Amino acid sequence: MTPDTIAFVGGGNMAGALIGGLIKSGWRAADIVVIEPFEAQRDKLAAGFGVRAQPAADARLAQAARVVWAVKPQLFAEAAGPCRPYVAGALQLSVMAGIRSGTIAAATGSERVVRAMPNTPALIGQGIAGLYARPAVDAAERAAVELLLAPTGRTLWVDHEEDLDAVTALSGSGPAYVFYLLEQMMAAATEMGLSPEQGRALAQATVAGAAALAGQSHESPAVLRQQVTSKGGTTHAALTVMEAAGVGPAIVHAIRAAQARARELGDQF
């Protein structure tokens, strides 16, 4: 290892997305190490990216300038114990849901902790990650985190750690809401006589196109919706049913439930 080494604790999908992005952006595979207990996953990372993947932490971990925590939240305490003697001097970046920065600081011996809440579109470079840094993290380290996450998509800093619960509810869990909408649109397509393939193509293109239009327009989503909706027309008929069924408030209620659960998980861990 070198002083520029990045160590990943956990080698799952999110770690793989970050490692792949680093390699594509010119990072040397020799400067990336992964602690991953499962042999099949170690072999996959080593074969796919050429990085060093080892089953357990050892003294060489002390050379890492940054440690990325990418294990399941319920496994953090177990994973952190063997790493603690070696990682106190490193910047800690967590992509774990629910584990608060104070818990990470206590487990690693480092107050230099950044929490990131990414989402699954990071796997194709289209994600967004909410970020929170403890006071000990300086501007240069914030910039280093942004650079590390850049291949996965956008980043957004929040000033208060509790805001990450809202980020988790909105964007962390958000892809599932979109997939649920796609499911229902595809179900309606087949009910109307289209094939599953036709329904999927139409639904996916519509959701992707609408999101792209919203991203490029200066108008609010409400205005864009009104522009599509003619009184007495087909869109108006559909939205009238949705409003009568309370779809809008139900979505807000669902996201608030996800926020509450994120807060509960933070208390639990």
N, C-alpha and C positions, 0 to 999 in steps of 0.2 A: 504493500500500500504506500501511498504518498500523502503528504499533508493536504492534498486537494481531494482525497478520497471521500466519496459519498457512500454511506452504509445504509442499506435498507434492512429493517427488521420486519420480515414478512415479505413473501414473494408472490402474492396473489395478483388479481387482475389490475388493481390500481397501481401497484408497484410496477407491474409489467408495462403499463401505459406510460408511467413516468420514465422508466428506464429506456423504453423504446424512443421516447421523445428526446431524451438526453443524447442517446447514440446518434439519432438523426441530426441533431443540432451540432454535432462535432465532438461530444464528450468522449474521452477515451474509455473503452471497456475496462481497461486495466485499473481505472480509477473508481470503479463501481464494485461494491461487494454486497452480497445479499446473505442475510442469515435466514435460512428457511429449513425447517425440520423435515419436510417431506421430500424424499429423494426424487420422485417423479417431477415435482415442480422445480427442484434445483437443476435437474437435467434439462428441463425445458428452457429455463432462463439461460443456462450456460450455452446450450446449443443455439438458441435464438439470437442472443446478443453478445456472446463471448465474455460475459462477466464472470467474476468469481462467485460461486454460490457454495456456502458451507453450512453444515447442519447446526452449528452452535457458535456462540460468541467466544472469542479468545483475545489475548493481549493485543493482537494486531488491530483490533477495533479502536484502540486508543489513538490511532493515527488519523481517524476520520474527522474531517472538519465539520461534517454535517451528518446527522442521523435522521433518517426518515422512518417514522413508526407507521407501519402499514399492516398490523395484525388485527384480528377481530378484537373488538373492545373487551370482551370477556376473557381474552387471553393475554391482555396487556401486562398484568401484574406478573404472570408466569414468565413472559418473555423478557420483561425489564430486569428481573432479578439477576440473571447471569450477565447482563450487559452493563449494569450500573458501575462496576469497578473501572470501566474503560471509557465511558461516554460523557462524563461530567464536563469535559472541556469543549464539547461540540455544541453546535447549534442544533436544537431539536425541532424537527418539523413533523407534526402529526397529521395524518389523513384519516384518523380513526373517528368515528362518530361517538359522541357522548362522553369521551374522556376529557375532563377539564384540564386546563393548562397547569393549575396548581398540583393536580395529581401527577401529571407528567414531570413537573419540576421536582417534586418530592421523590419520585421513583428513580429519576436519573441523576439527581444532584446538580442539575443545571437550571438556572432561572431564565436562560435564553431559549424560550419556547415559542414557537409559532404553531397555531392550530389552523388547519385548512379543512374546509368542508367542500370537497369536489363533488361532481356528479358523473354518472356513467358515460355521457357523451365525451368525457375526457378520453375515452378509449379510442376515439376517432379524431381527436384534436378539436372538438366542438363543445367542450365543457365550460363551466364557469365555477370557480372556487371562491367561497367566502373565506377571508383570512382575518385572524386576530393575533396580535403579538403582545407578549408580556413586556412590561416597561424595560427590562434589561436588554431587549433586542434593539440594536441600533439601525440607523438608516441603511447602512451598507448591507446588513444582514437581511433586512426587508427586501432590498433590491435583489439579493442573491436568491431568496425564496421565489420572487416573481420570475426570475430567469429560469429557475428550476421547473416551475409550473407552466411556463409559457407554451411549451409544445402541446399541452393538454387543452388550451383554450384561454379564456379570460380570467382575470382575478379581480376581486373586490374586497377592500379592507373595511372592517368594522371597528369602531372605537371601543365597544363594550362586548365582553365575551358572551354575555347572555344573548346578544344579537345573533350569535351563531345558531341558537335554537330556531330562530325564525328563518335563517338561511337554510338550515337543514330541512325545515318543513316546506319551504318554497322551492328551492332549486335542488337540494339534495334528494328529496323524495319526488320532486316535480316530474322527472321523466316518466315515472310510473303513472302519473295522472294523464299524461299525454298518450301513453300506450293504452290506457283504459279507454280514452276517447276514441283512439283508433279501433280498438276492439268493437266498440258499439257502432261506429260508423260502418265497419265491415259487416257486422251482423245485420244492420239495416240494408246494406247493399244486397246481401243474399236473400233477404226477405222480399226485396223488390224485384228479384229475378236475375240479378247480375251474378256472374261466377265469383267464387272467392278470390281468384287472381285479379279479376277486374275491380272488385271492391277494394282489395288491398292497394292496388296501383292508384286508384282514384283517391282513396283516403290519405295515403302517405303523401302523395304529391300535393294535396290540398292543405294538409297541416304544415308541410315544409314550406310551401309557397306563401301561406298566410303569415307564418312566422317571419319569413324573409321580408315580406312587404312591410310588416309592422316594424322590423328593424331598420328599414331604409326610409320609412316615412316620418315626417315631422308631426303628423297627426297622432292623436291618442288612439288607443284601441277602440274606445267608445265611438269616436268619430268615424274610424274605418268601418266599424260595424254598421253604423247608420248609413254609410255610403253604399253598402251592399243591400240594405233593407229598404225595399219599396213598400209603402203601405198597401196592404191587400195582396201582396205578392207571395211567392213561395217561401222566401226567407222570413218574412213577417209571420207566416203561418207556423213555421218551425220554432221561431223565438217565442211566440205567444205560448206555445205548449211548454217550452222550457221554463218560462217565467211562471206559468201557472203551477208547474211542478216544483217550484222553488229550487231550481238547479243552481242559480247564482249563489244564494245564501248557503246552500249545501256545500258548494266548493269552498267557500270561505270557512265554514264550520269544520270541514275536513282538514284544511291546512292548519287551522288553529289546534285541532286535535293532534296533528303531527308535531306541532311546536310543543304542546304540553308533554307529549311522550318523549321528545328529545330532552326536555328539562328533567323528566323523571329518570331517564337513563343516566344523565349527568350526576344526579343525586345518588343513584344506585352504584355507579362505578367510582 
